[in-house]
Amino acid sequence: MKTMILVLLLTIFTFSINAQGRSSTLYVDALKRDKNMERIGTALTIIGGIALFTGNILYWKIYNDSGNNEPQKDKVKRYGDIMIGGIGLMAVGIPLWAIGKSKERHIRI
């Protein structure tokens, strides 16, 4: 009976040590995941902002350089698509950036 109690206590002790070891691993994994989420969100936001700015400049330029003539429709569509693509990238990047930063702060606390 005493050996059975000893085995039971050692088993419980082993499980508690493993649980503590895994939680630190989970902490590190969660921190890496949230940091990567923040980095990807930052990159998408920057690329989207550049695309939006570039598309806007090109769109503005084609309308102002054409004078009284209508600008070429394929260029207008292309520049509009660049702007919409930039907005789409920013729409994805900003929430990823914010959520990743928020989760990282909560983990570090």
C-alpha positions in Angstrom: 0.0 0.0 0.0 2.8 2.4 0.9 4.5 1.7 -2.5 1.3 2.4 -4.3 0.9 5.8 -2.5 4.5 6.6 -3.3 4.1 5.7 -7.0 0.9 7.8 -7.1 2.6 10.8 -5.5 5.6 10.5 -7.8 3.3 10.3 -10.8 1.4 13.4 -9.8 4.7 15.2 -9.1 6.0 14.2 -12.6 2.8 15.4 -14.3 3.0 18.8 -12.4 6.7 19.2 -13.5 5.8 18.4 -17.1 2.9 20.8 -17.0 5.1 23.6 -15.8 7.7 22.9 -18.4 5.2 22.9 -21.2 3.7 26.2 -20.1 7.0 28.0 -20.4 7.3 26.4 -23.9 3.8 27.6 -24.7 4.7 31.0 -23.4 7.7 31.2 -25.8 5.7 29.8 -28.7 2.9 32.2 -28.1 5.3 35.1 -27.8 7.0 34.2 -31.1 3.6 33.7 -32.8 2.3 37.1 -31.7 5.6 38.8 -32.6 5.4 37.3 -36.1 1.8 38.4 -36.4 2.9 41.9 -35.6 5.8 41.9 -38.1 3.6 40.5 -40.9 0.9 43.2 -40.1 3.6 45.9 -40.1 4.9 44.7 -43.5 1.5 44.5 -45.1 0.6 47.9 -43.8 3.8 49.5 -45.1 3.4 47.8 -48.5 -0.2 48.7 -48.7 0.5 52.3 -47.8 3.2 52.5 -50.5 0.8 51.0 -53.1 -2.0 53.4 -52.1 0.3 56.4 -52.3 1.8 55.3 -55.6 -1.5 54.5 -57.2 -2.9 57.8 -56.0 0.0 59.8 -57.4 -0.1 58.0 -60.8 -3.9 58.3 -60.9 -3.7 62.1 -60.2 -0.8 62.5 -62.7 -2.6 60.8 -65.6 -5.7 63.0 -65.2 -3.6 66.2 -64.9 -1.2 65.5 -67.7 -3.8 64.5 -70.3 -5.0 68.1 -70.6 -8.5 68.3 -72.1 -8.2 64.8 -73.6 -9.6 61.8 -71.9 -6.9 59.7 -70.3 -6.3 56.1 -71.4 -8.9 53.8 -69.8 -6.5 50.9 -69.3 -4.0 53.1 -67.3 -6.9 54.6 -65.3 -8.1 51.1 -64.4 -4.6 49.9 -63.6 -3.9 52.8 -61.2 -7.3 52.4 -59.6 -6.5 48.8 -59.1 -3.2 49.6 -57.5 -5.0 52.0 -55.0 -7.6 49.4 -54.2 -4.9 46.7 -53.7 -3.1 49.1 -51.3 -6.3 49.7 -49.3 -6.8 45.9 -49.2 -3.3 45.2 -47.9 -3.7 47.9 -45.3 -7.1 46.6 -44.3 -5.5 43.2 -43.6 -2.2 44.6 -42.1 -3.5 47.0 -39.6 -5.7 44.5 -37.6 -2.8 41.9 -37.7 -0.4 44.6 -36.4 -2.8 45.7 -33.6 -3.8 42.2 -32.5 -0.3 40.9 -32.5 1.0 43.9 -30.5 -1.9 43.6 -28.0 -1.4 39.9 -27.5 2.3 40.4 -27.1 1.7 43.0 -24.4 -0.7 40.7 -22.5 1.8 37.9 -22.6 4.7 40.0 -21.3 2.6 41.3 -18.4 
